[in-house]
Amino acid sequence: MSDALTQDTIARLVPEGAHVLDLGCGDGALLEKLVRQRRCTGYGIEIDDANVLACVQRGVNVLQLNLHEGLRAFQDQSFDVVLQIDTLQHLRNAEVMLRETARVGRIGIVAFPNFAHWPNRLSIARGRMPVTRRLPYQWYDTPNIRVGTFRDFEALAKKNGLKVLDAFGLQDGRVVRWLPNARASTAVFKLARG
């Protein structure tokens, strides 16, 4: 999720001057934007060598860690905001990492591909796994090991005692609040401990 409109929407959810931890920060573009435009501080966590190098070249503080090992290196509430932008669907321990996000940060912002978006539903009804701009891989070569929907995440947050502060969908850079489960390719949640 690297388009500028989506990054701007996510960035607006982060309070100015916040101390941020970006889980699976990729090339560091979002964290760089937060530092530059919203005077934030913080760190990205990334495993991929090329992305770590890209972060360093951007001047973004990055730690090369494997998220499958958790966040035990960080104390409770040590960040104002923890971001999981297009990370959750790649993790074997998705529920654990969601709880860790709430433990380490005062606020968590999670965004992921919404599998219930209507074009995906149509593709399934036709007997095929969806291949879209948001889900550009064939079923056999996707890096996504989890698929979830807007409503699935609402239920997961509730199960884990998390309070949803805000929730909406994103479609082509636009915020979707009416029927986001069907009308948006990306689900976005702003969470806190319950």
C-alpha positions as CSV (number, residue, x, y, z in Angstrom):
1,M,0.0,0.0,0.0
2,S,2.3,2.7,-1.2
3,D,0.2,5.2,-3.0
4,A,0.3,8.7,-1.7
5,L,-3.4,9.1,-1.1
6,T,-3.5,6.0,1.1
7,Q,-0.4,7.1,3.0
8,D,-1.9,10.5,3.6
9,T,-5.0,9.0,5.0
10,I,-3.1,6.7,7.3
11,A,-0.8,9.6,8.3
12,R,-3.8,11.8,9.4
13,L,-4.7,9.1,12.0
14,V,-1.3,9.6,13.7
15,P,-1.2,12.5,16.2
16,E,1.5,15.1,15.5
17,G,4.7,14.6,17.4
18,A,3.8,10.9,18.2
19,H,6.5,8.3,18.9
20,V,5.7,5.6,16.3
21,L,6.7,2.0,15.7
22,D,5.9,0.8,12.2
23,L,5.8,-3.0,12.0
24,G,6.8,-4.3,8.5
25,C,7.7,-0.8,7.4
26,G,8.8,-1.8,3.9
27,D,10.9,0.9,2.3
28,G,10.1,3.4,5.1
29,A,8.1,5.8,3.0
30,L,5.2,6.1,5.5
31,L,7.5,6.6,8.4
32,E,9.6,9.2,6.5
33,K,6.3,11.0,5.8
34,L,5.3,11.0,9.4
35,V,8.7,12.3,10.5
36,R,8.8,15.0,7.9
37,Q,5.2,16.2,7.8
38,R,3.9,15.3,11.3
39,R,7.1,15.7,13.3
40,C,6.9,12.2,14.6
41,T,9.8,10.1,15.9
42,G,10.2,6.4,16.0
43,Y,11.4,3.2,14.4
44,G,10.5,0.9,11.6
45,I,10.8,-2.9,11.9
46,E,11.6,-4.8,8.7
47,I,13.1,-8.2,7.8
48,D,13.9,-7.7,4.1
49,D,17.5,-6.6,3.4
50,A,16.6,-4.4,0.5
51,N,13.9,-2.6,2.4
52,V,16.2,-2.1,5.4
53,L,18.7,-0.5,3.1
54,A,15.9,1.7,1.5
55,C,15.0,2.8,5.0
56,V,18.5,3.7,5.9
57,Q,18.8,5.6,2.6
58,R,15.7,7.6,3.5
59,G,17.1,8.4,6.9
60,V,14.5,6.3,8.7
61,N,15.4,4.5,11.9
62,V,15.0,0.8,11.2
63,L,15.5,-2.4,13.2
64,Q,15.9,-5.6,11.3
65,L,13.8,-8.0,13.3
66,N,11.5,-10.9,12.5
67,L,7.9,-10.2,13.6
68,H,7.2,-13.9,13.9
69,E,9.4,-13.7,17.1
70,G,7.1,-11.0,18.7
71,L,7.8,-7.6,20.2
72,R,9.3,-8.7,23.6
73,A,12.2,-6.2,23.0
74,F,9.7,-3.4,23.7
75,Q,8.1,-2.4,27.0
76,D,4.4,-1.9,27.5
77,Q,3.0,1.4,26.1
78,S,6.5,2.4,24.9
79,F,5.1,4.0,21.7
80,D,2.2,6.4,21.1
81,V,1.2,4.6,17.9
82,V,2.0,1.2,16.5
83,L,1.4,0.8,12.8
84,Q,0.6,-2.5,11.1
85,I,0.0,-1.5,7.5
86,D,-0.2,-4.5,5.2
87,T,1.5,-6.6,7.7
88,L,-1.1,-8.7,9.5
89,Q,-2.0,-10.8,6.5
90,H,1.7,-12.0,6.2
91,L,2.0,-13.2,9.8
92,R,1.5,-16.7,11.1
93,N,0.9,-15.2,14.6
94,A,-1.5,-12.5,13.5
95,E,-3.6,-12.6,16.7
96,V,-0.5,-12.5,18.9
97,M,0.9,-9.6,16.9
98,L,-2.4,-7.7,17.3
99,R,-2.3,-8.1,21.1
100,E,1.4,-7.1,21.0
101,T,0.4,-4.0,19.0
102,A,-2.0,-3.0,21.8
103,R,0.5,-3.8,24.5
104,V,3.4,-1.8,23.0
105,G,1.4,1.1,21.7
106,R,-1.2,3.4,23.2
107,I,-2.9,3.3,19.8
108,G,-2.7,0.7,17.1
109,I,-3.5,1.4,13.4
110,V,-4.0,-1.7,11.3
111,A,-4.7,-1.8,7.6
112,F,-5.0,-4.9,5.4
113,P,-6.6,-6.1,2.2
114,N,-10.4,-6.6,2.7
115,F,-11.2,-10.0,1.2
116,A,-15.0,-9.2,1.3
117,H,-14.6,-6.4,-1.3
118,W,-17.3,-7.0,-3.9
119,P,-14.9,-7.8,-6.9
120,N,-13.4,-10.5,-4.7
121,R,-16.8,-11.9,-3.9
122,L,-17.7,-11.9,-7.6
123,S,-14.4,-13.8,-8.4
124,I,-15.2,-16.4,-5.8
125,A,-18.7,-16.8,-7.1
126,R,-17.2,-17.5,-10.5
127,G,-15.1,-20.2,-8.9
128,R,-11.8,-18.4,-9.0
129,M,-9.6,-16.8,-6.3
130,P,-9.5,-13.0,-6.8
131,V,-6.6,-11.3,-8.6
132,T,-7.0,-7.5,-8.3
133,R,-4.9,-4.4,-8.0
134,R,-5.1,-4.8,-4.2
135,L,-4.6,-8.6,-4.3
136,P,-2.3,-8.9,-7.3
137,Y,-1.1,-12.5,-6.8
138,Q,-2.4,-15.9,-7.9
139,W,-3.5,-18.1,-5.1
140,Y,-0.4,-20.3,-5.4
141,D,2.2,-17.5,-5.2
142,T,0.7,-14.9,-2.8
143,P,2.8,-13.7,0.1
144,N,-0.5,-13.4,2.0
145,I,-1.0,-16.3,4.4
146,R,-4.2,-14.9,5.9
147,V,-7.3,-13.5,4.2
148,G,-9.7,-11.5,6.3
149,T,-12.6,-9.1,6.0
150,F,-13.6,-5.9,7.7
151,R,-16.1,-7.7,9.8
152,D,-13.7,-10.5,10.6
153,F,-11.3,-7.9,12.1
154,E,-14.1,-6.3,14.1
155,A,-14.8,-9.7,15.7
156,L,-11.1,-10.3,16.3
157,A,-10.6,-6.9,18.0
158,K,-13.7,-7.6,20.2
159,K,-12.4,-11.1,21.1
160,N,-9.1,-9.5,22.2
161,G,-10.7,-6.8,24.3
162,L,-9.6,-4.0,22.0
163,K,-11.7,-0.8,21.6
164,V,-12.2,0.3,18.0
165,L,-11.6,4.1,18.0
166,D,-12.3,4.5,14.3
167,A,-12.8,2.1,11.4
168,F,-13.3,2.6,7.7
169,G,-12.4,1.3,4.3
170,L,-10.2,2.7,1.6
171,Q,-11.0,2.5,-2.1
172,D,-8.8,4.2,-4.7
173,G,-7.5,6.6,-2.0
174,R,-11.0,7.5,-0.8
175,V,-12.4,6.9,2.6
176,V,-15.4,4.5,2.6
177,R,-17.6,4.6,5.7
178,W,-20.9,3.2,4.2
179,L,-20.7,-0.6,3.8
180,P,-16.9,-0.7,3.9
181,N,-17.0,-4.5,4.1
182,A,-18.4,-4.7,0.5
183,R,-17.2,-1.4,-1.0
184,A,-13.6,-1.1,0.0
185,S,-10.5,-3.0,-1.0
186,T,-8.6,-2.0,2.2
187,A,-9.8,-2.2,5.8
188,V,-8.4,0.4,8.3
189,F,-8.8,0.3,12.1
190,K,-7.6,2.6,14.8
191,L,-7.5,0.6,18.1
192,A,-6.7,0.9,21.8
193,R,-6.8,-1.4,24.8
194,G,-10.4,-1.9,25.9
